[in-house]
Amino acid sequence: MTSTLVNPLRAGSRLEDTPQPASIVIFGATGDLTSRKLAPALYNLAVDNLLPPHFSLIGFARRDWTNEFFRNEMREGVEEFSRRPLDETLWAGFSQNLHFVSHEFDVPEGYDELKVLLDKLDQERGVPGNRLYYLATQPSYYPVIIEKLSEAGLAERANLRDDGSTRIIIEKPFGHDLDSARALNDQLHRRFTENQIYRIDHYLGKETVQNILMLRFANSVFEPVWNRQYVDHVQITAAESIGVEGRGRYYEESGALRDMMQSHLLQLLNLTAMEPPAAFDANAVRDEKVKVLRAIRPIQGNAVMDQVVRGQYSGGWIAGEQHDPYRSEANVDPRSSSETYVAMKLFIDNWRWQGVPFYLRTGKELPKRVTEVSIQFKDPPHALFATNGEANLEPNVLALRIQPDEGISWKVLVKTPGVKLGMRPVKMEFLYGSSFGAEPPEAYERLLLDVLLGDSTLFTRSDEVEAAWSFVTEILRVWDQLPPPDFPNYDSGSWGPREADRMLYRDGHEWRWP
Ligand SMILES: NC(=O)c1ccc[n+]([C@@H]2O[C@H](COP(=O)([O-])OP(=O)(O)OC[C@H]3O[C@@H](n4cnc5c(N)ncnc54)[C@H](OP(=O)(O)O)[C@@H]3O)[C@@H](O)[C@H]2O)c1
C-alpha cells in the first residue's frame, strides 16, 4: 500500500506557526524522564529548527548542580537517547540556553531565584516570553509546586493576560482515582485557566495514534462501515515484554488498571470510537472524546467479575531469559495484590456502537511488546462460496499497529490459485518505515512543540480525565473489597491469565495474537 499523508491536525488547529520566545522550567530535571525523553526531544526540535529563536530551559531539582554540570548531564542524555546523533556545533549553541536552579520543591527561596532568572532571561531577549512549567516529578509534589509557583507570583491567574503565555504541563499519572483527580483539577483551576493546562498522555503524541484520526476521517471508505452494522467487535492490546524494571514502589501503588488502562488504552478507545468532530481544533476533538467516555456502560458490582480480569505474573521465561515473579521484585510486597495485567470487556451505549463488545487488555511480561487496535468485521450475510469446509473463512480484520512495526494491515479473503474453489486470508500491509523511509519523531517532540505553540488538541482536558477516572474508580471499588484470590495467576511469557481467554470464548471470540 502506498500513501500520501495529509495532516489536518497540524494544518488546522494551531494558534500560530512558529513558537514565540519561551522559557521551559522542568521541575524534576535531574530525573529519568528529563534525560531519557525531554532533553532529547528538545534537542531534536532544535535540529529541525523548530525551537523559538529565544529559547531557554531551566532545570529545577534538589541536587546541588551547577549550570555546567546540568549541561553535561543533558548532553549525556542526548548522546544516549536522541534518535539523531549529537552535532557538536548545534550542541554548543543549544547548551548555552540551559540553566539550573537547585532547591527543594517546598522552599520559597527556590521560586524567588527562579523568578529572578526568568525575568533576567526576558530582559536579555527584550520581549516577555512564554513560560512553560513542566511538572516531571512524583505526583505527590504537584500540589506544593503549584502553590509555591503561585505564592511567588509566577502562576496567579490575576497576573495573567489569559493569553496562554504561561502554561503548565502535568505528567501522568493525573490523580490516583476520581477524588484525587478532581482535587488536583480544582487546585490547578484556582491558579491556571484550563487553556493553560496541558495534561500529558504521551500515547497521543505517537504518530500512529494520531493516524487513527487520519485513517477514519481523511478517507471516505471507513466511515460507512465503522459502526454496529458491520463491526463484530474491537480489540485493543498494549502488551509489554518487560516487568516493573525497578519501579516496584510505583507499581505497588498503581497497578495496570491505573497505570495503563485509565490513560493509554482509554485514549485509544476514544479515538477509535469517537464521532467525527465538527472541526480539528482542541475543543471539538476533545468534546467528542469525552462523549465516548461518558457513553461507556459502567462496570459495577458483579459485572466486574464477569467483565474484568486481573492478573499478576508468576515468573518464567521470555526470549530465553528467566524472569522472577512480580512478588519477588524490589520494593514489592511478597503478598502483593497489585495487578500487572488487566483485561476487560466494555460496551459503549450510543447509536453507533450499541451491542458491540470492545475488549481491552494490557500487561507486563507478556510474550512481546506490541500495541494495536484491531477492528474485526462481521461475516458476510450469506455464504455464497460453499467450500465444503476446505476454506479458511476468517473474518476481515483491520489492524492498526501503534508500536512497533508501525502501520496498518487489512486481512481479506481471496481465491487461492487453481481450478478448485478455495479461499485464503491474505494481509494487505502498510508500514510507516518502508512507505516514508524516515523515522517518525518521538511523541515528546510533537507534544513539547504543541505546548510551545499553544495547541492542546493532543492533551487531556479536565472533564476527560475525570470521566476516565470515574469509569475506572468503580472497578477499583469492587477490587478493594475483593482481593484477588489466585495471584500470581499467569506465567511470564504467556498472554495472561486463562480467565481472560475464557471471557472471550464465552462470547464466541478469541484474542488475536498480534
Ligand atoms: N521516566 C519515564 O520514562 C516516565 C514516563 C512517563 C511518565 N513519567 C512520569 O514523569 C514523572 C517524573 O518521572 P521520573 O522517572 O523522571 O522521576 P525520577 O527519576 O524519580 O525524578 C524525580 C525528580 O524529582 C526531583 N525531586 C524529588 N524530590 C524533590 C524535592 N523534595 N525537591 C526537589 N526536587 C525533588 C528529583 O531531584 P533530585 O534527583 O535532585 O532529588 C528528580 O529530579 C513521574 O510523574 C512519572 O510518572 C516518567
Ligand as a Chemical Component Dictionary entry (heavy atoms), coordinates in Angstrom:
data_LIG
# 
_chem_comp.id                   LIG 
_chem_comp.type                 NON-POLYMER 
_chem_comp.pdbx_formal_charge   0 
_chem_comp.three_letter_code    LIG 
# 
loop_
_chem_comp_atom.comp_id 
_chem_comp_atom.atom_id 
_chem_comp_atom.alt_atom_id 
_chem_comp_atom.type_symbol 
_chem_comp_atom.charge 
_chem_comp_atom.model_Cartn_x 
_chem_comp_atom.model_Cartn_y 
_chem_comp_atom.model_Cartn_z 
_chem_comp_atom.pdbx_ordinal 
LIG N1  N1  N 0  10.681 8.082  33.359 1  
LIG C1  C1  C 0  9.836  7.948  32.361 2  
LIG O1  O1  O 0  10.149 7.442  31.279 3  
LIG C2  C2  C 0  8.407  8.440  32.525 4  
LIG C3  C3  C 0  7.477  8.156  31.515 5  
LIG C4  C4  C 0  6.176  8.645  31.620 6  
LIG C5  C5  C 0  5.818  9.396  32.727 7  
LIG N2  N2  N 1  6.738  9.654  33.716 8  
LIG C6  C6  C 0  6.311  10.483 34.859 9  
LIG O2  O2  O 0  7.173  11.609 34.947 10 
LIG C7  C7  C 0  7.384  11.979 36.305 11 
LIG C8  C8  C 0  8.874  12.010 36.591 12 
LIG O3  O3  O 0  9.418  10.732 36.377 13 
LIG P1  P1  P 0  10.980 10.414 36.519 14 
LIG O4  O4  O 0  11.118 8.990  36.120 15 
LIG O5  O5  O -1 11.793 11.422 35.830 16 
LIG O6  O6  O 0  11.186 10.555 38.109 17 
LIG P2  P2  P 0  12.544 10.478 38.935 18 
LIG O7  O7  O 0  13.654 9.898  38.103 19 
LIG O8  O8  O 0  12.215 9.827  40.235 20 
LIG O9  O9  O 0  12.906 12.015 39.189 21 
LIG C9  C9  C 0  12.311 12.738 40.223 22 
LIG C10 C10 C 0  12.816 14.173 40.183 23 
LIG O10 O10 O 0  12.197 14.903 41.219 24 
LIG C11 C11 C 0  13.211 15.588 41.968 25 
LIG N3  N3  N 0  12.819 15.680 43.372 26 
LIG C12 C12 C 0  12.282 14.705 44.131 27 
LIG N4  N4  N 0  12.014 15.197 45.360 28 
LIG C13 C13 C 0  12.379 16.512 45.345 29 
LIG C14 C14 C 0  12.321 17.553 46.297 30 
LIG N5  N5  N 0  11.810 17.372 47.531 31 
LIG N6  N6  N 0  12.774 18.774 45.954 32 
LIG C15 C15 C 0  13.301 18.991 44.717 33 
LIG N7  N7  N 0  13.391 18.023 43.780 34 
LIG C16 C16 C 0  12.920 16.801 44.091 35 
LIG C17 C17 C 0  14.430 14.739 41.834 36 
LIG O11 O11 O 0  15.508 15.576 42.097 37 
LIG P3  P3  P 0  16.858 15.067 42.801 38 
LIG O12 O12 O 0  17.365 13.987 41.909 39 
LIG O13 O13 O 0  17.700 16.266 42.788 40 
LIG O14 O14 O 0  16.470 14.545 44.148 41 
LIG C18 C18 C 0  14.311 14.323 40.368 42 
LIG O15 O15 O 0  14.758 15.374 39.549 43 
LIG C19 C19 C 0  6.598  10.962 37.131 44 
LIG O16 O16 O 0  5.330  11.508 37.404 45 
LIG C20 C20 C 0  6.442  9.779  36.191 46 
LIG O17 O17 O 0  5.282  9.033  36.483 47 
LIG C21 C21 C 0  8.014  9.191  33.636 48 
# 
loop_
_chem_comp_bond.comp_id 
_chem_comp_bond.atom_id_1 
_chem_comp_bond.atom_id_2 
_chem_comp_bond.value_order 
_chem_comp_bond.pdbx_ordinal 
LIG N1  C1  SING 1  
LIG C1  O1  DOUB 2  
LIG C1  C2  SING 3  
LIG C2  C3  SING 4  
LIG C2  C21 DOUB 5  
LIG C3  C4  DOUB 6  
LIG C4  C5  SING 7  
LIG C5  N2  DOUB 8  
LIG N2  C6  SING 9  
LIG N2  C21 SING 10 
LIG C6  O2  SING 11 
LIG C6  C20 SING 12 
LIG O2  C7  SING 13 
LIG C7  C8  SING 14 
LIG C7  C19 SING 15 
LIG C8  O3  SING 16 
LIG O3  P1  SING 17 
LIG P1  O4  DOUB 18 
LIG P1  O5  SING 19 
LIG P1  O6  SING 20 
LIG O6  P2  SING 21 
LIG P2  O7  DOUB 22 
LIG P2  O8  SING 23 
LIG P2  O9  SING 24 
LIG O9  C9  SING 25 
LIG C9  C10 SING 26 
LIG C10 O10 SING 27 
LIG C10 C18 SING 28 
LIG O10 C11 SING 29 
LIG C11 N3  SING 30 
LIG C11 C17 SING 31 
LIG N3  C12 SING 32 
LIG N3  C16 SING 33 
LIG C12 N4  DOUB 34 
LIG N4  C13 SING 35 
LIG C13 C14 SING 36 
LIG C13 C16 DOUB 37 
LIG C14 N5  SING 38 
LIG C14 N6  DOUB 39 
LIG N6  C15 SING 40 
LIG C15 N7  DOUB 41 
LIG N7  C16 SING 42 
LIG C17 O11 SING 43 
LIG C17 C18 SING 44 
LIG O11 P3  SING 45 
LIG P3  O12 DOUB 46 
LIG P3  O13 SING 47 
LIG P3  O14 SING 48 
LIG C18 O15 SING 49 
LIG C19 O16 SING 50 
LIG C19 C20 SING 51 
LIG C20 O17 SING 52 
# 
